[in-house]
Amino acid sequence: MHERTDRPAGATPGTTAGTTSGTTAGTTPGATTGTETGPGAGIGAGTHRVPILIVGGSLVGLSMSVFLGRLGVRHTLVERHAGTSIHPRGRGNNVRTMELFRVAGTEPDIRRAAATLADNHGILQTPTLVGDAGEWLFKQIDAGGGLARFSPSSWCLCSQNDLEPELLTHATDLGGDLRFGTELLSFEPDADGVTAIVKSRETGEHTTIRADYLVAADGPRSPVREQLGIGQSGPGDLFHNISVTFRSRRLADVVGDRRFIVCYLTSEDADGALLPVDNRENWVFHAPWHPEQGETVEDFTDDRVAAHIRRAVGDPDLDIEITGKAPWHAAQRVARSYRSGRVLLAGDSAHEMSPTGAFGSNTGIQDAHNLAWKLAAVLEGWAGEGLLDTYDAERRPVAEATSARAAARSVEHSHPGFAPPPMMGGGGAPEGKPGAGGPGGGPQRGILNVALGYRYPQGAVVGADPATPVVPENLDLTGAPGSRAPHLWLHRPDGGDAARVSTLDLYEDSLVLLSDASQPTGWHEAATRLATDLRVPLKSYRLGAGPDADLTPADAEDTDWARSHGITRGGTVLIRPDGFVAWRSPGPAPHPESMLRQVIRTILSLP
């Protein structure tokens, strides 16, 4: 389902460098241009040359554009629809996604766009909305505010039709060349890049684009993936729904003060999922659709759908005006490879999963963030080509684990139309055992592990335990290699407008080394020399108190930054640009520079 507005969404090409703060050791090389040698060299002078071509301009493609723009990487995005989504879908943005948007500078605008549903938190399951029957699967996403210990951000309920325009604005402001209403007709990869032909759907004009890399964010039926012959694993289709948008002024009175994210209505003759759009008169209803029983989309007439909603809600006289209907399909599939030479998959082209929990869109946005810094590093020459192989090694296992959890969550929530095998919780997890850890109980338990606690046991990390589960049983953000780095509030000694920052705010366009200001172990000096010697963007921050400290824990008496990262004060932690721990040394090393040099070369696939 890819509905778009007809609003033009063009942008002027350009390059804007990302911004960072702190003590810098070394400088970041500038963005490269497209290759001029090899098989692409014979292309005519009218060819548009660009380092990255993004195919697909929905949530993942637009996020990729924002992340690349922040890193100063020139890119072109083509999207066959004329504008951004007009349908209120894909609206749950988890805490990790909001952390990424925070660092990218888009979080305030996204939260403003999401203000209408800012007070909607719970998930309700009930036979009807009339009376007091039913139960809250959970009433608050973050009951008790415990999430603040782990993150400077929080979940945000922002529908795709509200989120995409914000991403589009930021991507444009960052210099992205965004071409909506432009269709990919063909592409030919070779050893040095990709040659693509695109067509303007408005004028019919054809353009040849020569790119170093192509990122396919072109949806679950990805033509790019199909041309590459990349197969998929997983059980396939799970269930089918018809998504109905409608107006009803009296429904708000029936709902009352129950501010839910979604309400699963479980009446045997009229089940479905009700989602508020504005809590007043605009709503979405997901009705089960069974094409395997011969049902067609045309069978869902306005009269049939309205009668179904009235039965589900429990009010036979409810006023309903149907404003739109669209079919959608829930599936569980993961591509068998995320990379084929110069072409990489992201988002739905790489994985499909049950929509319960909005894991699919979040996983896709996090794909883009993982890939963006690696593409920038390779293009700018401070990492080897092998770094791009770690994208598959890291992100594909996350998708496999997350898609299984999404299917199990659909069982827990009794999602309309989903009837998995009785012995399994949808995606391979034993029913009733979705995991542990994280705030909340019952069906909400374990959600934070999937959203925030996932790990990279293999990839661009040194010292990670390859036997560690991708989604651990308990939330553990204590600085282990391959995990998201811990969040701590810090102060800059010199004060200023940005005096208070999270550790997560430090990670975007460079490697970052943390060491203690009170310990003369040589880590900081080693980082300073290696940044110049290896020509790698590497920032070094000394944490603690005293004249040499670059950053001080906000609550110095109660916060031991080193212990929170699993080291002693003589040790050090190396963080990647995406905020994941690349390596750590628990204590001092006899030769810090040689050790750090070897680690950096390994992580970045340097010779």
Backbone torsions as a table, in degrees:
resi	resn	phi	psi	omega
1	MET	NA	109.3	-175.8
2	HIS	-131.4	70.4	178.0
3	GLU	-84.1	141.2	-179.5
4	ARG	-136.0	159.3	170.4
5	THR	-79.7	172.6	174.8
6	ASP	-98.2	13.7	-178.7
7	ARG	-72.5	129.9	179.4
8	PRO	-63.7	146.1	-176.2
9	ALA	-137.0	39.5	-178.6
10	GLY	-77.0	167.1	178.9
11	ALA	-152.6	158.2	-179.8
12	THR	-89.0	130.5	178.9
13	PRO	-60.9	153.3	177.1
14	GLY	172.7	178.9	-179.7
15	THR	-132.1	127.6	177.9
16	THR	-127.8	124.6	-178.6
17	ALA	-74.0	145.9	174.6
18	GLY	-68.9	160.0	-179.3
19	THR	-114.8	144.2	177.3
20	THR	-143.1	175.3	178.3
21	SER	-141.8	159.5	175.0
22	GLY	121.2	-175.1	179.0
23	THR	-79.8	116.3	-173.7
24	THR	-100.4	131.6	173.2
25	ALA	-112.2	100.9	-176.8
26	GLY	95.4	168.9	179.7
27	THR	-123.3	154.9	-179.7
28	THR	-86.7	126.9	177.1
29	PRO	-61.2	154.4	179.4
30	GLY	-74.3	165.9	-179.1
31	ALA	-70.0	142.7	-179.0
32	THR	-87.0	163.6	172.3
33	THR	-98.6	174.8	-179.2
34	GLY	-64.7	157.1	-178.5
35	THR	-66.4	145.1	178.9
36	GLU	-114.6	4.7	-178.3
37	THR	-124.5	174.5	178.4
38	GLY	83.0	-162.8	-176.0
39	PRO	-57.6	-26.3	-179.3
40	GLY	-81.4	-5.7	-173.0
41	ALA	-68.6	-23.2	-177.6
42	GLY	-83.8	0.8	-178.9
43	ILE	-68.9	145.2	-174.8
44	GLY	-63.0	165.4	-176.7
45	ALA	-64.3	-22.2	-179.0
46	GLY	-81.0	-0.4	-179.2
47	THR	-69.0	136.2	175.7
48	HIS	-83.6	120.4	-177.6
49	ARG	-108.2	134.3	-176.1
50	VAL	-156.2	146.2	179.4
51	PRO	-62.4	-43.2	-175.0
52	ILE	-127.5	131.4	169.5
53	LEU	-110.4	121.0	176.4
54	ILE	-101.2	126.6	177.1
55	VAL	-106.7	112.3	-178.0
56	GLY	116.5	124.6	-175.6
57	GLY	-120.6	35.2	174.5
58	SER	-91.0	-152.7	-173.9
59	LEU	-57.1	-45.6	-175.0
60	VAL	-73.1	-45.0	178.7
61	GLY	-62.0	-42.8	178.5
62	LEU	-66.8	-38.3	176.5
63	SER	-63.8	-42.1	176.6
64	MET	-58.4	-41.7	178.1
65	SER	-61.9	-43.5	178.2
66	VAL	-61.9	-47.5	-176.7
67	PHE	-65.0	-41.8	177.3
68	LEU	-66.6	-39.6	178.5
69	GLY	-61.5	-39.6	177.8
70	ARG	-62.6	-30.3	-178.7
71	LEU	-91.5	2.1	176.7
72	GLY	76.5	22.8	-178.3
73	VAL	-96.8	121.3	177.6
74	ARG	-66.7	142.3	-178.3
75	HIS	-160.1	157.8	173.8
76	THR	-122.7	136.4	177.3
77	LEU	-116.2	132.6	174.5
78	VAL	-119.4	136.6	-179.9
79	GLU	-139.9	126.7	-173.2
80	ARG	-72.0	-24.9	176.4
81	HIS	-77.5	158.3	-173.2
82	ALA	-77.0	-18.9	-177.4
83	GLY	-163.0	-168.9	-176.6
84	THR	-78.1	172.0	-174.0
85	SER	-62.0	142.4	175.2
86	ILE	-107.7	-0.3	-174.7
87	HIS	-103.5	132.0	-179.5
88	PRO	-76.7	79.6	-178.8
89	ARG	-130.9	176.4	175.3
90	GLY	50.6	52.0	-164.7
91	ARG	-105.1	-6.1	-179.4
92	GLY	-90.7	111.0	179.2
93	ASN	-105.3	113.6	-172.7
94	ASN	-78.0	176.5	-171.0
95	VAL	-63.5	-36.3	-179.9
96	ARG	-67.8	-41.6	176.9
97	THR	-61.1	-41.7	-179.8
98	MET	-69.0	-29.9	172.4
99	GLU	-61.5	-42.3	180.0
100	LEU	-65.2	-42.0	178.3
101	PHE	-67.9	-31.1	176.7
102	ARG	-61.4	-52.1	-178.2
103	VAL	-64.3	-33.5	-179.5
104	ALA	-79.2	-3.0	176.3
105	GLY	82.8	9.0	-176.9
106	THR	-99.8	-12.3	-172.4
107	GLU	-57.7	-46.0	-178.4
108	PRO	-59.4	-42.1	-179.6
109	ASP	-68.0	-36.9	178.3
110	ILE	-65.4	-41.8	179.7
111	ARG	-67.3	-34.1	175.3
112	ARG	-65.6	-39.8	179.2
113	ALA	-67.5	-23.4	-177.2
114	ALA	-98.1	9.5	-171.3
115	ALA	-59.5	-32.4	-175.9
116	THR	-59.6	-37.3	-176.7
117	LEU	-106.2	20.6	-175.9
118	ALA	-63.1	-25.2	-178.6
119	ASP	-98.0	6.3	176.7
120	ASN	-91.5	121.4	-173.1
121	HIS	-130.7	-36.8	-166.9
122	GLY	-93.7	171.8	172.9
123	ILE	-122.0	120.8	-176.1
124	LEU	-107.0	140.4	175.9
125	GLN	-127.5	119.2	-172.9
126	THR	-155.0	150.4	177.1
127	PRO	-61.9	-43.0	174.7
128	THR	-146.8	172.3	177.8
129	LEU	-92.9	-5.3	178.1
130	VAL	-82.5	128.6	-179.2
131	GLY	85.9	-165.2	-173.6
132	ASP	-110.0	15.3	-178.9
133	ALA	-68.2	165.0	176.6
134	GLY	97.4	179.3	-178.9
135	GLU	-146.1	151.9	173.0
136	TRP	-83.6	121.6	172.2
137	LEU	-64.9	-37.9	162.8
138	PHE	-161.2	148.6	-174.3
139	LYS	-99.6	-25.0	177.7
140	GLN	-133.5	137.8	176.3
141	ILE	-64.6	-39.4	-176.9
142	ASP	-126.9	66.4	-179.7
143	ALA	-61.4	127.1	178.8
144	GLY	86.8	-6.4	177.4
145	GLY	71.2	22.3	-177.4
146	GLY	-67.4	-19.9	-177.9
147	LEU	-64.0	-26.1	-178.4
148	ALA	-60.7	-20.9	176.6
149	ARG	-69.6	-25.1	-172.4
150	PHE	-106.5	-20.3	-169.9
151	SER	-152.1	148.9	172.6
152	PRO	-82.8	-4.8	-177.5
153	SER	-115.8	-175.4	178.3
154	SER	-154.9	170.2	177.5
155	TRP	-58.8	154.8	178.2
156	CYS	-143.7	128.3	179.5
157	LEU	-94.4	94.0	-178.7
158	CYS	-129.9	112.4	-177.4
159	SER	-63.3	152.6	-176.4
160	GLN	-58.0	-35.9	179.6
161	ASN	-69.6	-19.4	174.4
162	ASP	-94.5	-33.2	-176.8
163	LEU	-74.9	-44.4	-175.1
164	GLU	-58.7	-42.8	177.8
165	PRO	-61.0	-33.9	177.6
166	GLU	-67.1	-43.1	177.8
167	LEU	-64.1	-39.6	178.9
168	LEU	-60.6	-44.9	179.6
169	THR	-60.7	-46.3	-179.1
170	HIS	-67.3	-41.5	178.9
171	ALA	-61.2	-40.7	178.6
172	THR	-65.4	-45.7	-179.8
173	ASP	-62.2	-28.0	179.2
174	LEU	-85.7	4.6	174.2
175	GLY	95.1	11.4	-180.0
176	GLY	-66.2	139.9	175.1
177	ASP	-92.7	94.1	-171.9
178	LEU	-106.5	119.0	-173.9
179	ARG	-118.6	88.5	174.7
180	PHE	-78.0	159.6	-175.6
181	GLY	68.3	25.9	-177.2
182	THR	-127.9	126.8	-171.9
183	GLU	-110.3	135.8	172.8
184	LEU	-75.6	119.1	178.8
185	LEU	-91.4	-40.8	-178.8
186	SER	-160.7	161.2	173.6
187	PHE	-150.3	148.4	178.8
188	GLU	-132.3	109.4	176.8
189	PRO	-82.8	151.4	172.8
190	ASP	-143.5	-171.0	-173.8
191	ALA	-66.3	-24.2	-173.7
192	ASP	-110.9	-4.3	-178.3
193	GLY	166.2	-158.5	-177.4
194	VAL	-136.6	134.3	173.8
195	THR	-109.0	121.8	-176.5
196	ALA	-122.2	149.0	172.7
197	ILE	-116.6	125.3	-179.2
198	VAL	-120.9	158.4	-175.9
199	LYS	-131.6	132.3	172.2
200	SER	-74.4	123.5	-178.9
201	ARG	-76.3	-12.7	178.2
202	GLU	-88.0	-45.9	-174.9
203	THR	-103.4	-17.5	-175.4
204	GLY	80.8	0.5	-178.2
205	GLU	-68.7	137.3	176.9
206	HIS	-99.6	139.7	177.8
207	THR	-131.1	135.6	173.9
208	THR	-94.2	128.2	179.1
209	ILE	-117.4	128.5	175.1
210	ARG	-109.1	118.2	-177.1
211	ALA	-125.7	151.5	173.4
212	ASP	-69.1	-38.4	-179.6
213	TYR	-141.5	148.5	173.6
214	LEU	-115.4	129.0	175.4
215	VAL	-107.5	116.7	-178.1
216	ALA	-93.1	108.3	174.4
217	ALA	-120.4	47.7	-168.7
218	ASP	-103.9	28.8	167.0
219	GLY	89.8	174.0	-173.3
220	PRO	-64.8	-27.4	177.0
221	ARG	-101.3	41.7	-172.9
222	SER	-48.8	111.9	173.7
223	PRO	-61.4	-32.3	179.1
224	VAL	-64.7	-48.9	179.2
225	ARG	-60.4	-41.7	-178.9
226	GLU	-64.5	-41.0	178.7
227	GLN	-64.1	-36.2	179.4
228	LEU	-72.4	-14.6	179.7
229	GLY	73.8	25.8	179.4
230	ILE	-82.4	120.3	-179.8
231	GLY	-80.5	179.0	-178.1
232	GLN	-132.0	150.0	174.4
233	SER	-112.1	164.2	178.3
234	GLY	116.3	168.2	-176.0
235	PRO	-72.0	-13.7	178.5
236	GLY	89.2	-141.6	-176.6
237	ASP	-62.6	137.1	178.4
238	LEU	-105.9	-49.5	178.7
239	PHE	-165.4	172.3	-176.9
240	HIS	-133.1	142.8	177.8
241	ASN	-134.2	158.7	166.5
242	ILE	-107.8	121.2	178.5
243	SER	-90.5	123.5	-175.1
244	VAL	-117.2	125.0	170.3
245	THR	-98.9	138.4	-178.0
246	PHE	-153.1	163.5	175.3
247	ARG	-111.5	139.9	174.6
248	SER	-156.8	116.7	-179.4
249	ARG	-78.4	-30.8	-176.6
250	ARG	-83.2	-16.0	-178.1
251	LEU	-62.5	-33.0	179.4
252	ALA	-61.4	-33.5	177.3
253	ASP	-69.5	-36.4	177.7
254	VAL	-67.3	-42.7	-179.9
255	VAL	-66.3	-38.7	-179.6
256	GLY	69.1	-136.3	-177.1
257	ASP	-94.2	14.0	178.5
258	ARG	-79.6	98.5	-175.6
259	ARG	-93.8	82.7	-178.0
260	PHE	-97.3	157.2	169.4
261	ILE	-74.5	-46.4	178.0
262	VAL	-149.3	146.5	175.1
263	CYS	-120.2	118.6	176.5
264	TYR	-88.3	113.6	-179.2
265	LEU	-95.3	123.1	-164.1
266	THR	-112.7	16.4	177.0
267	SER	-57.1	137.1	-175.0
268	GLU	-62.5	-32.8	-176.7
269	ASP	-98.4	1.3	-178.5
270	ALA	-161.3	58.6	179.6
271	ASP	-80.3	163.8	-179.0
272	GLY	169.8	178.5	179.0
273	ALA	-123.8	128.2	-179.2
274	LEU	-107.9	130.3	-179.7
275	LEU	-128.5	129.7	176.6
276	PRO	-76.6	145.0	173.3
277	VAL	-102.6	-41.8	178.9
278	ASP	-135.9	6.6	-178.9
279	ASN	65.3	7.8	-176.8
280	ARG	-120.2	-68.0	-176.3
281	GLU	-138.0	-6.1	179.5
282	ASN	-108.5	130.2	-171.9
283	TRP	-143.2	162.5	172.9
284	VAL	-125.6	140.8	177.6
285	PHE	-131.2	128.4	175.5
286	HIS	-100.0	114.5	179.9
287	ALA	-103.8	139.1	178.5
288	PRO	-64.8	139.7	179.5
289	TRP	-128.4	132.2	-175.4
290	HIS	-121.6	78.1	177.7
291	PRO	-62.5	-25.8	179.0
292	GLU	-68.0	-15.6	175.9
293	GLN	-101.4	11.1	177.2
294	GLY	93.9	0.4	178.7
295	GLU	-70.2	140.0	175.3
296	THR	-115.2	164.6	177.3
297	VAL	-60.9	-36.1	-178.7
298	GLU	-64.7	-21.8	178.2
299	ASP	-66.9	-20.6	-176.4
300	PHE	-89.9	72.7	177.7
301	THR	-71.4	163.8	178.8
302	ASP	-57.9	-42.2	-178.8
303	ASP	-64.6	-43.0	-179.6
304	ARG	-64.1	-45.0	-177.7
305	VAL	-65.6	-43.7	-179.8
306	ALA	-61.9	-42.1	178.6
307	ALA	-64.1	-38.4	178.9
308	HIS	-62.9	-44.6	-179.2
309	ILE	-64.3	-41.4	179.2
310	ARG	-61.4	-42.2	178.6
311	ARG	-66.0	-41.6	-178.4
312	ALA	-63.9	-43.7	-179.7
313	VAL	-71.3	-34.1	-178.8
314	GLY	97.7	17.0	-179.6
315	ASP	-126.6	102.2	-176.5
316	PRO	-67.9	-14.6	-177.7
317	ASP	-107.3	12.5	-176.2
318	LEU	-61.6	132.4	176.3
319	ASP	-74.8	129.5	-177.6
320	ILE	-140.5	127.7	172.5
321	GLU	-121.8	110.6	-179.1
322	ILE	-73.3	127.7	-179.0
323	THR	-112.3	-11.7	179.1
324	GLY	-177.7	152.7	176.8
325	LYS	-142.4	141.0	177.7
326	ALA	-153.0	136.2	177.2
327	PRO	-79.9	150.2	169.4
328	TRP	-146.4	157.7	-171.8
329	HIS	-125.4	128.0	175.2
330	ALA	-95.3	133.2	-177.5
331	ALA	-143.9	164.2	175.4
332	GLN	-129.1	98.6	-179.8
333	ARG	-143.5	145.4	175.3
334	VAL	-134.2	132.2	178.3
335	ALA	-59.9	144.6	-178.8
336	ARG	-76.3	-13.0	173.7
337	SER	-153.5	142.3	178.4
338	TYR	-96.9	-1.4	-176.5
339	ARG	-141.7	137.7	169.9
340	SER	-135.5	94.4	-178.5
341	GLY	60.9	-117.2	-176.2
342	ARG	-90.4	8.9	-179.4
343	VAL	-116.5	133.2	-179.0
344	LEU	-129.4	142.5	-179.2
345	LEU	-99.2	146.6	177.1
346	ALA	-147.3	150.2	176.1
347	GLY	71.0	-144.1	-174.7
348	ASP	-63.5	-22.4	176.3
349	SER	-68.2	-23.9	-179.9
350	ALA	-97.2	-27.3	-176.2
351	HIS	-158.5	145.1	170.9
352	GLU	-123.0	144.7	178.3
353	MET	-153.2	160.3	179.2
354	SER	-54.1	140.7	-176.6
355	PRO	-72.2	-13.5	-177.2
356	THR	-62.0	120.9	-177.6
357	GLY	93.8	-5.6	180.0
358	ALA	55.8	32.6	-178.5
359	PHE	-67.0	-33.0	-174.2
360	GLY	-62.9	-51.3	-178.6
361	SER	-66.1	-39.2	179.2
362	ASN	-65.9	-42.6	178.3
363	THR	-61.8	-39.0	179.3
364	GLY	-66.2	-42.9	178.1
365	ILE	-63.1	-38.4	178.3
366	GLN	-72.5	-28.8	169.0
367	ASP	-56.0	-51.0	-176.3
368	ALA	-59.2	-40.4	-178.9
369	HIS	-68.1	-40.6	177.4
370	ASN	-62.2	-41.1	-175.0
371	LEU	-78.1	-33.1	-172.7
372	ALA	-60.5	-47.9	-176.9
373	TRP	-69.4	-29.9	179.5
374	LYS	-71.1	-41.1	174.7
375	LEU	-61.9	-44.0	179.2
376	ALA	-60.3	-43.8	-177.6
377	ALA	-63.8	-42.4	-179.7
378	VAL	-69.5	-45.5	-179.6
379	LEU	-63.5	-36.0	-177.2
380	GLU	-85.4	-4.8	171.9
381	GLY	88.5	6.9	179.4
382	TRP	-101.2	11.4	172.3
383	ALA	-145.5	154.5	177.6
384	GLY	-84.6	163.8	-179.2
385	GLU	-56.9	-30.1	-179.3
386	GLY	-61.7	-19.9	178.0
387	LEU	-60.8	-32.8	-178.7
388	LEU	-69.5	-23.3	175.8
389	ASP	-67.1	-26.2	-179.4
390	THR	-71.5	-16.9	176.4
391	TYR	-60.2	-48.6	177.3
392	ASP	-65.6	-44.2	-177.1
393	ALA	-61.4	-30.9	-177.8
394	GLU	-92.1	-47.2	-169.6
395	ARG	-84.4	-30.6	-177.9
396	ARG	-65.7	-44.6	175.8
397	PRO	-61.2	-32.8	177.3
398	VAL	-63.8	-43.6	179.4
399	ALA	-64.3	-39.8	-179.9
400	GLU	-63.9	-44.5	179.8
401	ALA	-69.1	-40.1	-176.5
402	THR	-70.7	-39.9	-179.9
403	SER	-64.6	-35.8	175.6
404	ALA	-64.9	-40.3	179.1
405	ARG	-67.8	-36.5	179.8
406	ALA	-64.4	-40.9	178.6
407	ALA	-66.0	-41.5	178.0
408	ALA	-63.0	-35.5	179.8
409	ARG	-68.9	-32.8	176.4
410	SER	-63.4	-35.1	176.0
411	VAL	-66.3	-46.3	-178.6
412	GLU	-59.6	-35.0	-176.7
413	HIS	-93.7	2.0	-178.2
414	SER	51.9	52.3	-177.8
415	HIS	-61.4	133.3	-176.6
416	PRO	-57.6	130.2	176.2
417	GLY	91.7	-7.5	-175.9
418	PHE	-101.6	117.7	178.3
419	ALA	-130.3	85.0	-177.5
420	PRO	-76.8	171.0	174.7
421	PRO	-55.1	141.5	-171.1
422	PRO	-64.4	-24.0	-175.5
423	MET	-89.6	-6.7	-174.0
424	MET	-125.3	150.9	177.7
425	GLY	-87.8	52.5	173.6
426	GLY	84.3	-66.6	-170.7
427	GLY	-111.2	24.3	176.6
428	GLY	109.5	-10.7	177.7
429	ALA	-86.5	134.1	177.3
430	PRO	-55.6	134.2	-175.4
431	GLU	-60.0	135.9	179.8
432	GLY	86.1	0.3	179.5
433	LYS	-130.3	66.2	-175.8
434	PRO	-78.8	-6.0	-177.8
435	GLY	128.0	175.8	-179.1
436	ALA	-134.8	171.1	176.6
437	GLY	93.8	160.1	179.8
438	GLY	85.5	158.3	-179.4
439	PRO	-67.7	155.9	178.4
440	GLY	96.2	164.4	178.1
441	GLY	-133.8	-176.4	179.3
442	GLY	59.8	-141.3	-176.9
443	PRO	-64.6	-11.2	179.6
444	GLN	-85.9	-13.7	-173.9
445	ARG	-64.9	144.7	177.7
446	GLY	85.2	-6.5	-176.0
447	ILE	-65.5	-36.8	-177.7
448	LEU	-69.8	-29.5	176.4
449	ASN	-59.9	-42.6	-177.8
450	VAL	-73.8	-41.4	-175.0
451	ALA	-74.9	-34.5	-169.2
452	LEU	-128.6	-26.7	-170.8
453	GLY	-95.7	2.8	-178.0
454	TYR	-63.9	156.5	-174.7
455	ARG	-131.5	164.9	174.3
456	TYR	-113.9	89.1	179.3
457	PRO	-64.1	-25.6	177.8
458	GLN	-135.6	150.9	179.5
459	GLY	139.4	-140.5	-178.3
460	ALA	-85.1	58.2	179.5
461	VAL	-139.4	154.3	176.0
462	VAL	-126.1	126.7	177.1
463	GLY	94.3	4.3	176.5
464	ALA	-76.5	147.2	177.5
465	ASP	-82.3	112.9	-177.2
466	PRO	-65.3	-14.8	178.9
467	ALA	-88.5	-3.3	-179.8
468	THR	-66.5	133.0	175.8
469	PRO	-61.2	144.5	178.0
470	VAL	-61.4	-42.2	173.2
471	VAL	-112.1	104.2	-176.2
472	PRO	-70.0	162.2	-178.0
473	GLU	-68.5	-34.3	179.4
474	ASN	-123.7	146.4	178.5
475	LEU	-67.3	121.1	-175.4
476	ASP	-139.9	95.3	179.6
477	LEU	-112.8	73.3	-175.2
478	THR	-122.9	30.2	171.2
479	GLY	86.8	12.3	178.5
480	ALA	-67.3	139.1	176.8
481	PRO	-54.7	134.5	-178.6
482	GLY	94.1	-6.3	179.2
483	SER	-106.8	160.2	175.6
484	ARG	-64.4	132.0	-176.1
485	ALA	-60.5	149.6	-179.6
486	PRO	-64.2	151.6	174.8
487	HIS	-97.7	128.3	171.6
488	LEU	-138.3	146.4	173.5
489	TRP	-84.8	134.6	-177.4
490	LEU	-127.3	158.5	173.6
491	HIS	-119.0	143.1	170.6
492	ARG	-87.5	129.5	-176.9
493	PRO	-58.9	-28.9	-177.0
494	ASP	-84.3	1.8	177.9
495	GLY	69.5	-143.3	-179.2
496	GLY	93.4	-179.7	-175.4
497	ASP	-64.3	-32.6	-178.4
498	ALA	-103.5	37.7	-174.7
499	ALA	-65.6	-34.7	-177.0
500	ARG	-106.7	120.2	-179.1
501	VAL	-136.1	156.6	169.2
502	SER	-87.7	151.4	172.9
503	THR	-53.8	-34.4	-178.1
504	LEU	-65.7	-22.8	178.6
505	ASP	-71.4	-12.4	-176.9
506	LEU	-82.6	-14.4	-168.4
507	TYR	-108.7	112.9	175.0
508	GLU	-158.7	-56.8	-169.8
509	ASP	-116.9	12.9	-179.5
510	SER	-158.2	165.0	163.7
511	LEU	-69.5	150.3	179.8
512	VAL	-132.0	130.5	176.6
513	LEU	-110.0	127.3	176.2
514	LEU	-106.7	131.1	174.5
515	SER	-143.5	173.6	-174.6
516	ASP	-93.5	137.1	-177.6
517	ALA	-69.7	-21.3	-174.9
518	SER	-93.7	-3.4	-174.8
519	GLN	-115.2	114.1	178.7
520	PRO	-80.2	68.9	-175.3
521	THR	-95.3	-8.5	177.3
522	GLY	89.9	-0.4	-178.3
523	TRP	-65.8	-45.1	-177.7
524	HIS	-63.3	-44.9	-179.6
525	GLU	-65.3	-37.2	178.3
526	ALA	-63.6	-43.2	179.8
527	ALA	-62.8	-41.0	-179.5
528	THR	-61.6	-44.4	-179.8
529	ARG	-69.2	-41.8	-175.8
530	LEU	-69.4	-32.2	178.0
531	ALA	-58.5	-40.1	178.7
532	THR	-77.6	-43.8	-175.5
533	ASP	-65.8	-44.9	-178.1
534	LEU	-89.2	-7.9	-177.0
535	ARG	56.7	47.3	-179.4
536	VAL	-116.4	133.0	173.9
537	PRO	-67.3	112.7	-175.7
538	LEU	-141.5	120.4	177.3
539	LYS	-106.3	141.1	179.8
540	SER	-120.6	126.5	177.6
541	TYR	-118.8	129.2	172.8
542	ARG	-98.6	122.3	-175.0
543	LEU	-103.0	148.2	177.3
544	GLY	129.5	-153.5	-179.7
545	ALA	-112.1	168.5	176.9
546	GLY	105.1	170.8	-173.4
547	PRO	-66.5	-24.1	-177.7
548	ASP	-90.2	-2.6	-175.4
549	ALA	-73.3	131.6	173.2
550	ASP	-86.6	-31.5	-178.3
551	LEU	-143.8	142.9	-178.8
552	THR	-121.6	130.4	175.3
553	PRO	-53.3	136.6	-174.8
554	ALA	-59.8	-35.7	177.5
555	ASP	-117.8	77.4	-170.5
556	ALA	-59.9	-31.5	-176.7
557	GLU	-71.0	-33.6	-174.8
558	ASP	-103.8	-8.4	-173.8
559	THR	-113.0	118.2	172.5
560	ASP	-104.5	98.2	-173.5
561	TRP	-59.9	-38.5	-177.6
562	ALA	-65.8	-45.6	180.0
563	ARG	-63.3	-37.5	179.2
564	SER	-64.9	-20.4	177.7
565	HIS	-101.9	8.6	174.7
566	GLY	76.0	26.7	-179.5
567	ILE	-134.5	172.9	169.7
568	THR	-90.2	173.4	-177.9
569	ARG	-71.0	-11.1	174.8
570	GLY	-90.4	-3.2	-177.6
571	GLY	-93.0	-169.7	-179.1
572	THR	-153.4	159.5	178.7
573	VAL	-132.5	132.9	176.8
574	LEU	-107.0	123.1	-176.6
575	ILE	-111.5	139.1	178.5
576	ARG	-79.6	166.1	177.8
577	PRO	-60.9	-21.9	178.8
578	ASP	-90.3	8.2	175.9
579	GLY	85.1	9.2	177.1
580	PHE	-97.9	144.4	-179.3
581	VAL	-70.6	122.5	179.6
582	ALA	-87.8	-33.0	-175.6
583	TRP	-173.9	156.2	172.6
584	ARG	-147.4	150.4	172.6
585	SER	-113.3	118.0	-175.8
586	PRO	-59.7	-27.8	-178.1
587	GLY	-148.5	-167.5	-179.4
588	PRO	-64.1	159.8	176.3
589	ALA	-125.7	145.7	-179.4
590	PRO	-65.5	-30.1	179.7
591	HIS	-132.2	76.4	-173.2
592	PRO	-59.5	-37.4	-177.0
593	GLU	-67.8	-44.7	-179.8
594	SER	-66.9	-37.5	178.5
595	MET	-65.5	-46.7	-178.4
596	LEU	-65.7	-36.7	178.5
597	ARG	-61.1	-46.4	-179.1
598	GLN	-63.8	-41.5	179.7
599	VAL	-62.5	-47.3	-178.2
600	ILE	-63.1	-43.2	179.2
601	ARG	-61.4	-39.7	-179.7
602	THR	-67.1	-47.7	-177.5
603	ILE	-61.9	-41.1	-175.0
604	LEU	-93.3	7.2	179.6
605	SER	54.9	42.3	177.1
606	LEU	-90.0	148.0	-179.7
607	PRO	-68.8	NA	NA
